[in-house]
Amino acid sequence: MIELKILPVGTGLGVELPPEVLKHLEASDGECIFLEYMFNGSYRLAKHDEASVEQMMLIDGQMHEEDA
């Protein structure tokens, strides 16, 4: 587990991501990453790509089918 400290950034708040996190996300300066709320109440950081969006849509669709 990696601890992230909340820091002031401009008029808001932010966190600084350590180099090892950026390496695993394959993210660099100027790119967007996303904080996703998961169904179990947790969050995850993710780099946006079409494959993961498609996979999440399929999972979401399956979850709704099970509820019916």
PDB file of N, CA, C and O in Angstrom, chain B, residues numbered from 101:
ATOM      1  N   MET B 101       0.849  -1.170   0.000  1.00  0.00           N
ATOM      2  CA  MET B 101       0.000   0.000   0.000  1.00  0.00           C
ATOM      3  C   MET B 101       0.899   1.238   0.000  1.00  0.00           C
ATOM      4  O   MET B 101       1.890   1.299   0.727  1.00  0.00           O
ATOM      5  N   ILE B 102       0.542   2.207  -0.815  1.00  0.00           N
ATOM      6  CA  ILE B 102       1.325   3.436  -0.925  1.00  0.00           C
ATOM      7  C   ILE B 102       0.511   4.582  -0.334  1.00  0.00           C
ATOM      8  O   ILE B 102      -0.629   4.818  -0.733  1.00  0.00           O
ATOM      9  N   GLU B 103       1.101   5.280   0.605  1.00  0.00           N
ATOM     10  CA  GLU B 103       0.427   6.416   1.242  1.00  0.00           C
ATOM     11  C   GLU B 103       0.591   7.665   0.378  1.00  0.00           C
ATOM     12  O   GLU B 103       1.693   7.981  -0.071  1.00  0.00           O
ATOM     13  N   LEU B 104      -0.521   8.371   0.152  1.00  0.00           N
ATOM     14  CA  LEU B 104      -0.513   9.621  -0.596  1.00  0.00           C
ATOM     15  C   LEU B 104      -0.920  10.743   0.345  1.00  0.00           C
ATOM     16  O   LEU B 104      -1.942  10.652   1.025  1.00  0.00           O
ATOM     17  N   LYS B 105      -0.121  11.796   0.383  1.00  0.00           N
ATOM     18  CA  LYS B 105      -0.404  12.923   1.252  1.00  0.00           C
ATOM     19  C   LYS B 105      -1.188  13.976   0.464  1.00  0.00           C
ATOM     20  O   LYS B 105      -0.847  14.285  -0.678  1.00  0.00           O
ATOM     21  N   ILE B 106      -2.239  14.524   1.081  1.00  0.00           N
ATOM     22  CA  ILE B 106      -3.037  15.577   0.462  1.00  0.00           C
ATOM     23  C   ILE B 106      -2.312  16.901   0.658  1.00  0.00           C
ATOM     24  O   ILE B 106      -1.948  17.265   1.776  1.00  0.00           O
ATOM     25  N   LEU B 107      -2.106  17.625  -0.462  1.00  0.00           N
ATOM     26  CA  LEU B 107      -1.348  18.872  -0.466  1.00  0.00           C
ATOM     27  C   LEU B 107      -2.163  19.992  -1.118  1.00  0.00           C
ATOM     28  O   LEU B 107      -2.995  19.729  -1.985  1.00  0.00           O
ATOM     29  N   PRO B 108      -1.926  21.238  -0.702  1.00  0.00           N
ATOM     30  CA  PRO B 108      -2.599  22.345  -1.389  1.00  0.00           C
ATOM     31  C   PRO B 108      -2.048  22.510  -2.806  1.00  0.00           C
ATOM     32  O   PRO B 108      -0.837  22.470  -3.023  1.00  0.00           O
ATOM     33  N   VAL B 109      -2.962  22.698  -3.773  1.00  0.00           N
ATOM     34  CA  VAL B 109      -2.590  22.929  -5.170  1.00  0.00           C
ATOM     35  C   VAL B 109      -3.487  24.062  -5.672  1.00  0.00           C
ATOM     36  O   VAL B 109      -4.692  23.876  -5.841  1.00  0.00           O
ATOM     37  N   GLY B 110      -2.905  25.219  -5.905  1.00  0.00           N
ATOM     38  CA  GLY B 110      -3.712  26.371  -6.302  1.00  0.00           C
ATOM     39  C   GLY B 110      -4.722  26.682  -5.222  1.00  0.00           C
ATOM     40  O   GLY B 110      -4.365  26.885  -4.061  1.00  0.00           O
ATOM     41  N   THR B 111      -5.996  26.719  -5.609  1.00  0.00           N
ATOM     42  CA  THR B 111      -7.051  26.978  -4.623  1.00  0.00           C
ATOM     43  C   THR B 111      -7.715  25.694  -4.160  1.00  0.00           C
ATOM     44  O   THR B 111      -8.690  25.736  -3.411  1.00  0.00           O
ATOM     45  N   GLY B 112      -7.202  24.558  -4.596  1.00  0.00           N
ATOM     46  CA  GLY B 112      -7.776  23.266  -4.230  1.00  0.00           C
ATOM     47  C   GLY B 112      -6.785  22.384  -3.510  1.00  0.00           C
ATOM     48  O   GLY B 112      -5.826  22.863  -2.905  1.00  0.00           O
ATOM     49  N   LEU B 113      -7.027  21.089  -3.582  1.00  0.00           N
ATOM     50  CA  LEU B 113      -6.165  20.088  -2.965  1.00  0.00           C
ATOM     51  C   LEU B 113      -5.783  19.046  -4.006  1.00  0.00           C
ATOM     52  O   LEU B 113      -6.507  18.841  -4.981  1.00  0.00           O
ATOM     53  N   GLY B 114      -4.662  18.396  -3.802  1.00  0.00           N
ATOM     54  CA  GLY B 114      -4.200  17.365  -4.716  1.00  0.00           C
ATOM     55  C   GLY B 114      -3.309  16.379  -4.008  1.00  0.00           C
ATOM     56  O   GLY B 114      -3.027  16.527  -2.819  1.00  0.00           O
ATOM     57  N   VAL B 115      -2.863  15.371  -4.734  1.00  0.00           N
ATOM     58  CA  VAL B 115      -1.898  14.394  -4.217  1.00  0.00           C
ATOM     59  C   VAL B 115      -0.755  14.278  -5.209  1.00  0.00           C
ATOM     60  O   VAL B 115      -0.944  14.427  -6.417  1.00  0.00           O
ATOM     61  N   GLU B 116       0.423  14.012  -4.691  1.00  0.00           N
ATOM     62  CA  GLU B 116       1.592  13.780  -5.532  1.00  0.00           C
ATOM     63  C   GLU B 116       1.765  12.287  -5.700  1.00  0.00           C
ATOM     64  O   GLU B 116       1.856  11.554  -4.716  1.00  0.00           O
ATOM     65  N   LEU B 117       1.812  11.831  -6.948  1.00  0.00           N
ATOM     66  CA  LEU B 117       1.986  10.404  -7.213  1.00  0.00           C
ATOM     67  C   LEU B 117       3.466  10.079  -7.315  1.00  0.00           C
ATOM     68  O   LEU B 117       4.188  10.711  -8.086  1.00  0.00           O
ATOM     69  N   PRO B 118       3.928   9.095  -6.542  1.00  0.00           N
ATOM     70  CA  PRO B 118       5.330   8.694  -6.602  1.00  0.00           C
ATOM     71  C   PRO B 118       5.675   8.113  -7.974  1.00  0.00           C
ATOM     72  O   PRO B 118       4.796   7.623  -8.682  1.00  0.00           O
ATOM     73  N   PRO B 119       6.956   8.169  -8.345  1.00  0.00           N
ATOM     74  CA  PRO B 119       7.396   7.651  -9.649  1.00  0.00           C
ATOM     75  C   PRO B 119       6.977   6.205  -9.912  1.00  0.00           C
ATOM     76  O   PRO B 119       6.644   5.868 -11.049  1.00  0.00           O
ATOM     77  N   GLU B 120       6.984   5.337  -8.891  1.00  0.00           N
ATOM     78  CA  GLU B 120       6.619   3.934  -9.120  1.00  0.00           C
ATOM     79  C   GLU B 120       5.144   3.789  -9.492  1.00  0.00           C
ATOM     80  O   GLU B 120       4.790   2.881 -10.244  1.00  0.00           O
ATOM     81  N   VAL B 121       4.279   4.664  -8.982  1.00  0.00           N
ATOM     82  CA  VAL B 121       2.865   4.629  -9.338  1.00  0.00           C
ATOM     83  C   VAL B 121       2.695   5.059 -10.793  1.00  0.00           C
ATOM     84  O   VAL B 121       1.974   4.417 -11.557  1.00  0.00           O
ATOM     85  N   LEU B 122       3.365   6.149 -11.170  1.00  0.00           N
ATOM     86  CA  LEU B 122       3.295   6.625 -12.552  1.00  0.00           C
ATOM     87  C   LEU B 122       3.827   5.580 -13.529  1.00  0.00           C
ATOM     88  O   LEU B 122       3.305   5.425 -14.632  1.00  0.00           O
ATOM     89  N   LYS B 123       4.870   4.867 -13.112  1.00  0.00           N
ATOM     90  CA  LYS B 123       5.440   3.816 -13.964  1.00  0.00           C
ATOM     91  C   LYS B 123       4.426   2.701 -14.184  1.00  0.00           C
ATOM     92  O   LYS B 123       4.239   2.247 -15.313  1.00  0.00           O
ATOM     93  N   HIS B 124       3.766   2.255 -13.107  1.00  0.00           N
ATOM     94  CA  HIS B 124       2.773   1.183 -13.234  1.00  0.00           C
ATOM     95  C   HIS B 124       1.567   1.623 -14.054  1.00  0.00           C
ATOM     96  O   HIS B 124       0.994   0.818 -14.789  1.00  0.00           O
ATOM     97  N   LEU B 125       1.176   2.889 -13.940  1.00  0.00           N
ATOM     98  CA  LEU B 125       0.059   3.415 -14.725  1.00  0.00           C
ATOM     99  C   LEU B 125       0.460   3.715 -16.168  1.00  0.00           C
ATOM    100  O   LEU B 125      -0.390   3.942 -17.029  1.00  0.00           O
ATOM    101  N   GLU B 126       1.767   3.712 -16.415  1.00  0.00           N
ATOM    102  CA  GLU B 126       2.312   4.116 -17.710  1.00  0.00           C
ATOM    103  C   GLU B 126       1.797   5.511 -18.071  1.00  0.00           C
ATOM    104  O   GLU B 126       1.367   5.763 -19.197  1.00  0.00           O
ATOM    105  N   ALA B 127       1.852   6.407 -17.086  1.00  0.00           N
ATOM    106  CA  ALA B 127       1.374   7.784 -17.245  1.00  0.00           C
ATOM    107  C   ALA B 127       2.538   8.753 -17.086  1.00  0.00           C
ATOM    108  O   ALA B 127       3.504   8.479 -16.375  1.00  0.00           O
ATOM    109  N   SER B 128       2.424   9.888 -17.762  1.00  0.00           N
ATOM    110  CA  SER B 128       3.467  10.906 -17.666  1.00  0.00           C
ATOM    111  C   SER B 128       2.832  12.283 -17.604  1.00  0.00           C
ATOM    112  O   SER B 128       1.612  12.421 -17.685  1.00  0.00           O
ATOM    113  N   ASP B 129       3.657  13.281 -17.461  1.00  0.00           N
ATOM    114  CA  ASP B 129       3.229  14.667 -17.325  1.00  0.00           C
ATOM    115  C   ASP B 129       2.262  15.061 -18.444  1.00  0.00           C
ATOM    116  O   ASP B 129       2.546  14.853 -19.624  1.00  0.00           O
ATOM    117  N   GLY B 130       1.133  15.623 -18.065  1.00  0.00           N
ATOM    118  CA  GLY B 130       0.157  16.103 -19.027  1.00  0.00           C
ATOM    119  C   GLY B 130      -0.919  15.104 -19.424  1.00  0.00           C
ATOM    120  O   GLY B 130      -1.923  15.484 -20.027  1.00  0.00           O
ATOM    121  N   GLU B 131      -0.723  13.829 -19.093  1.00  0.00           N
ATOM    122  CA  GLU B 131      -1.736  12.824 -19.412  1.00  0.00           C
ATOM    123  C   GLU B 131      -2.825  12.816 -18.352  1.00  0.00           C
ATOM    124  O   GLU B 131      -2.617  13.287 -17.234  1.00  0.00           O
ATOM    125  N   CYS B 132      -3.982  12.280 -18.704  1.00  0.00           N
ATOM    126  CA  CYS B 132      -5.089  12.153 -17.759  1.00  0.00           C
ATOM    127  C   CYS B 132      -5.127  10.744 -17.176  1.00  0.00           C
ATOM    128  O   CYS B 132      -4.916   9.762 -17.887  1.00  0.00           O
ATOM    129  N   ILE B 133      -5.394  10.660 -15.902  1.00  0.00           N
ATOM    130  CA  ILE B 133      -5.706   9.395 -15.247  1.00  0.00           C
ATOM    131  C   ILE B 133      -7.041   9.605 -14.550  1.00  0.00           C
ATOM    132  O   ILE B 133      -7.471  10.741 -14.349  1.00  0.00           O
ATOM    133  N   PHE B 134      -7.682   8.530 -14.187  1.00  0.00           N
ATOM    134  CA  PHE B 134      -9.023   8.614 -13.639  1.00  0.00           C
ATOM    135  C   PHE B 134      -9.104   7.916 -12.297  1.00  0.00           C
ATOM    136  O   PHE B 134      -8.504   6.861 -12.093  1.00  0.00           O
ATOM    137  N   LEU B 135      -9.852   8.514 -11.388  1.00  0.00           N
ATOM    138  CA  LEU B 135     -10.151   7.914 -10.095  1.00  0.00           C
ATOM    139  C   LEU B 135     -11.542   7.325 -10.228  1.00  0.00           C
ATOM    140  O   LEU B 135     -12.524   8.057 -10.350  1.00  0.00           O
ATOM    141  N   GLU B 136     -11.627   6.008 -10.203  1.00  0.00           N
ATOM    142  CA  GLU B 136     -12.894   5.315 -10.423  1.00  0.00           C
ATOM    143  C   GLU B 136     -13.454   4.788  -9.112  1.00  0.00           C
ATOM    144  O   GLU B 136     -12.735   4.181  -8.318  1.00  0.00           O
ATOM    145  N   TYR B 137     -14.748   5.023  -8.891  1.00  0.00           N
ATOM    146  CA  TYR B 137     -15.448   4.466  -7.740  1.00  0.00           C
ATOM    147  C   TYR B 137     -15.857   3.044  -8.089  1.00  0.00           C
ATOM    148  O   TYR B 137     -16.496   2.813  -9.116  1.00  0.00           O
ATOM    149  N   MET B 138     -15.493   2.102  -7.247  1.00  0.00           N
ATOM    150  CA  MET B 138     -15.787   0.694  -7.504  1.00  0.00           C
ATOM    151  C   MET B 138     -17.047   0.287  -6.730  1.00  0.00           C
ATOM    152  O   MET B 138     -17.402   0.914  -5.732  1.00  0.00           O
ATOM    153  N   PHE B 139     -17.709  -0.757  -7.200  1.00  0.00           N
ATOM    154  CA  PHE B 139     -18.976  -1.182  -6.602  1.00  0.00           C
ATOM    155  C   PHE B 139     -18.849  -1.604  -5.141  1.00  0.00           C
ATOM    156  O   PHE B 139     -19.844  -1.615  -4.415  1.00  0.00           O
ATOM    157  N   ASN B 140     -17.646  -1.949  -4.702  1.00  0.00           N
ATOM    158  CA  ASN B 140     -17.452  -2.374  -3.312  1.00  0.00           C
ATOM    159  C   ASN B 140     -17.126  -1.210  -2.375  1.00  0.00           C
ATOM    160  O   ASN B 140     -16.801  -1.429  -1.208  1.00  0.00           O
ATOM    161  N   GLY B 141     -17.211   0.028  -2.878  1.00  0.00           N
ATOM    162  CA  GLY B 141     -16.971   1.205  -2.044  1.00  0.00           C
ATOM    163  C   GLY B 141     -15.539   1.711  -2.078  1.00  0.00           C
ATOM    164  O   GLY B 141     -15.236   2.735  -1.466  1.00  0.00           O
ATOM    165  N   SER B 142     -14.650   1.017  -2.780  1.00  0.00           N
ATOM    166  CA  SER B 142     -13.265   1.460  -2.871  1.00  0.00           C
ATOM    167  C   SER B 142     -13.072   2.308  -4.131  1.00  0.00           C
ATOM    168  O   SER B 142     -14.003   2.482  -4.918  1.00  0.00           O
ATOM    169  N   TYR B 143     -11.879   2.823  -4.314  1.00  0.00           N
ATOM    170  CA  TYR B 143     -11.524   3.599  -5.491  1.00  0.00           C
ATOM    171  C   TYR B 143     -10.295   2.983  -6.133  1.00  0.00           C
ATOM    172  O   TYR B 143      -9.531   2.271  -5.481  1.00  0.00           O
ATOM    173  N   ARG B 144     -10.110   3.264  -7.424  1.00  0.00           N
ATOM    174  CA  ARG B 144      -8.881   2.845  -8.082  1.00  0.00           C
ATOM    175  C   ARG B 144      -8.465   3.922  -9.078  1.00  0.00           C
ATOM    176  O   ARG B 144      -9.300   4.604  -9.672  1.00  0.00           O
ATOM    177  N   LEU B 145      -7.164   4.053  -9.243  1.00  0.00           N
ATOM    178  CA  LEU B 145      -6.611   4.947 -10.264  1.00  0.00           C
ATOM    179  C   LEU B 145      -6.447   4.138 -11.536  1.00  0.00           C
ATOM    180  O   LEU B 145      -5.988   2.996 -11.500  1.00  0.00           O
ATOM    181  N   ALA B 146      -6.823   4.730 -12.657  1.00  0.00           N
ATOM    182  CA  ALA B 146      -6.712   4.005 -13.923  1.00  0.00           C
ATOM    183  C   ALA B 146      -6.364   4.968 -15.034  1.00  0.00           C
ATOM    184  O   ALA B 146      -6.771   6.130 -15.033  1.00  0.00           O
ATOM    185  N   LYS B 147      -5.605   4.460 -15.977  1.00  0.00           N
ATOM    186  CA  LYS B 147      -5.345   5.208 -17.194  1.00  0.00           C
ATOM    187  C   LYS B 147      -6.463   4.852 -18.167  1.00  0.00           C
ATOM    188  O   LYS B 147      -6.757   3.673 -18.365  1.00  0.00           O
ATOM    189  N   HIS B 148      -7.078   5.840 -18.765  1.00  0.00           N
ATOM    190  CA  HIS B 148      -8.214   5.617 -19.647  1.00  0.00           C
ATOM    191  C   HIS B 148      -7.753   4.967 -20.948  1.00  0.00           C
ATOM    192  O   HIS B 148      -6.847   5.455 -21.624  1.00  0.00           O
ATOM    193  N   ASP B 149      -8.393   3.872 -21.273  1.00  0.00           N
ATOM    194  CA  ASP B 149      -8.201   3.285 -22.590  1.00  0.00           C
ATOM    195  C   ASP B 149      -9.509   2.617 -23.010  1.00  0.00           C
ATOM    196  O   ASP B 149     -10.312   2.217 -22.168  1.00  0.00           O
ATOM    197  N   GLU B 150      -9.706   2.505 -24.293  1.00  0.00           N
ATOM    198  CA  GLU B 150     -10.971   1.990 -24.820  1.00  0.00           C
ATOM    199  C   GLU B 150     -11.248   0.553 -24.369  1.00  0.00           C
ATOM    200  O   GLU B 150     -12.404   0.195 -24.140  1.00  0.00           O
ATOM    201  N   ALA B 151     -10.216  -0.267 -24.239  1.00  0.00           N
ATOM    202  CA  ALA B 151     -10.415  -1.659 -23.833  1.00  0.00           C
ATOM    203  C   ALA B 151     -10.993  -1.741 -22.425  1.00  0.00           C
ATOM    204  O   ALA B 151     -11.899  -2.536 -22.176  1.00  0.00           O
ATOM    205  N   SER B 152     -10.483  -0.930 -21.502  1.00  0.00           N
ATOM    206  CA  SER B 152     -11.001  -0.980 -20.132  1.00  0.00           C
ATOM    207  C   SER B 152     -12.406  -0.413 -20.058  1.00  0.00           C
ATOM    208  O   SER B 152     -13.222  -0.900 -19.276  1.00  0.00           O
ATOM    209  N   VAL B 153     -12.710   0.609 -20.854  1.00  0.00           N
ATOM    210  CA  VAL B 153     -14.066   1.165 -20.880  1.00  0.00           C
ATOM    211  C   VAL B 153     -15.044   0.107 -21.380  1.00  0.00           C
ATOM    212  O   VAL B 153     -16.114  -0.072 -20.798  1.00  0.00           O
ATOM    213  N   GLU B 154     -14.686  -0.595 -22.454  1.00  0.00           N
ATOM    214  CA  GLU B 154     -15.541  -1.640 -23.001  1.00  0.00           C
ATOM    215  C   GLU B 154     -15.749  -2.759 -21.984  1.00  0.00           C
ATOM    216  O   GLU B 154     -16.862  -3.265 -21.835  1.00  0.00           O
ATOM    217  N   GLN B 155     -14.681  -3.148 -21.284  1.00  0.00           N
ATOM    218  CA  GLN B 155     -14.775  -4.210 -20.284  1.00  0.00           C
ATOM    219  C   GLN B 155     -15.699  -3.792 -19.142  1.00  0.00           C
ATOM    220  O   GLN B 155     -16.519  -4.591 -18.689  1.00  0.00           O
ATOM    221  N   MET B 156     -15.577  -2.545 -18.671  1.00  0.00           N
ATOM    222  CA  MET B 156     -16.420  -2.065 -17.576  1.00  0.00           C
ATOM    223  C   MET B 156     -17.889  -2.011 -18.016  1.00  0.00           C
ATOM    224  O   MET B 156     -18.778  -2.298 -17.214  1.00  0.00           O
ATOM    225  N   MET B 157     -18.157  -1.651 -19.270  1.00  0.00           N
ATOM    226  CA  MET B 157     -19.528  -1.627 -19.761  1.00  0.00           C
ATOM    227  C   MET B 157     -20.114  -3.035 -19.792  1.00  0.00           C
ATOM    228  O   MET B 157     -21.282  -3.224 -19.455  1.00  0.00           O
ATOM    229  N   LEU B 158     -19.317  -4.026 -20.191  1.00  0.00           N
ATOM    230  CA  LEU B 158     -19.781  -5.414 -20.202  1.00  0.00           C
ATOM    231  C   LEU B 158     -20.069  -5.904 -18.788  1.00  0.00           C
ATOM    232  O   LEU B 158     -21.081  -6.563 -18.549  1.00  0.00           O
ATOM    233  N   ILE B 159     -19.181  -5.584 -17.852  1.00  0.00           N
ATOM    234  CA  ILE B 159     -19.372  -5.991 -16.456  1.00  0.00           C
ATOM    235  C   ILE B 159     -20.629  -5.343 -15.900  1.00  0.00           C
ATOM    236  O   ILE B 159     -21.432  -6.004 -15.242  1.00  0.00           O
ATOM    237  N   ASP B 160     -20.802  -4.048 -16.163  1.00  0.00           N
ATOM    238  CA  ASP B 160     -21.971  -3.326 -15.678  1.00  0.00           C
ATOM    239  C   ASP B 160     -23.249  -3.947 -16.236  1.00  0.00           C
ATOM    240  O   ASP B 160     -24.231  -4.104 -15.511  1.00  0.00           O
ATOM    241  N   GLY B 161     -23.239  -4.299 -17.516  1.00  0.00           N
ATOM    242  CA  GLY B 161     -24.393  -4.932 -18.137  1.00  0.00           C
ATOM    243  C   GLY B 161     -24.717  -6.274 -17.509  1.00  0.00           C
ATOM    244  O   GLY B 161     -25.889  -6.595 -17.312  1.00  0.00           O
ATOM    245  N   GLN B 162     -23.702  -7.063 -17.192  1.00  0.00           N
ATOM    246  CA  GLN B 162     -23.906  -8.358 -16.559  1.00  0.00           C
ATOM    247  C   GLN B 162     -24.465  -8.190 -15.155  1.00  0.00           C
ATOM    248  O   GLN B 162     -25.312  -8.974 -14.727  1.00  0.00           O
ATOM    249  N   MET B 163     -24.003  -7.185 -14.441  1.00  0.00           N
ATOM    250  CA  MET B 163     -24.495  -6.957 -13.078  1.00  0.00           C
ATOM    251  C   MET B 163     -25.987  -6.603 -13.107  1.00  0.00           C
ATOM    252  O   MET B 163     -26.745  -7.049 -12.246  1.00  0.00           O
ATOM    253  N   HIS B 164     -26.408  -5.806 -14.092  1.00  0.00           N
ATOM    254  CA  HIS B 164     -27.815  -5.431 -14.184  1.00  0.00           C
ATOM    255  C   HIS B 164     -28.679  -6.644 -14.583  1.00  0.00           C
ATOM    256  O   HIS B 164     -29.813  -6.771 -14.123  1.00  0.00           O
ATOM    257  N   GLU B 165     -28.148  -7.524 -15.431  1.00  0.00           N
ATOM    258  CA  GLU B 165     -28.891  -8.726 -15.814  1.00  0.00           C
ATOM    259  C   GLU B 165     -29.124  -9.623 -14.609  1.00  0.00           C
ATOM    260  O   GLU B 165     -30.191 -10.224 -14.488  1.00  0.00           O
ATOM    261  N   GLU B 166     -28.139  -9.724 -13.706  1.00  0.00           N
ATOM    262  CA  GLU B 166     -28.268 -10.561 -12.516  1.00  0.00           C
ATOM    263  C   GLU B 166     -29.303  -9.999 -11.566  1.00  0.00           C
ATOM    264  O   GLU B 166     -29.935 -10.757 -10.831  1.00  0.00           O
ATOM    265  N   ASP B 167     -29.494  -8.679 -11.560  1.00  0.00           N
ATOM    266  CA  ASP B 167     -30.464  -8.048 -10.675  1.00  0.00           C
ATOM    267  C   ASP B 167     -31.897  -8.311 -11.139  1.00  0.00           C
ATOM    268  O   ASP B 167     -32.829  -8.262 -10.336  1.00  0.00           O
ATOM    269  N   ALA B 168     -32.075  -8.590 -12.429  1.00  0.00           N
ATOM    270  CA  ALA B 168     -33.433  -8.747 -12.986  1.00  0.00           C
ATOM    271  C   ALA B 168     -34.036 -10.095 -12.658  1.00  0.00           C
ATOM    272  O   ALA B 168     -35.167 -10.378 -13.053  1.00  0.00           O
TER     273      ALA B 168
END
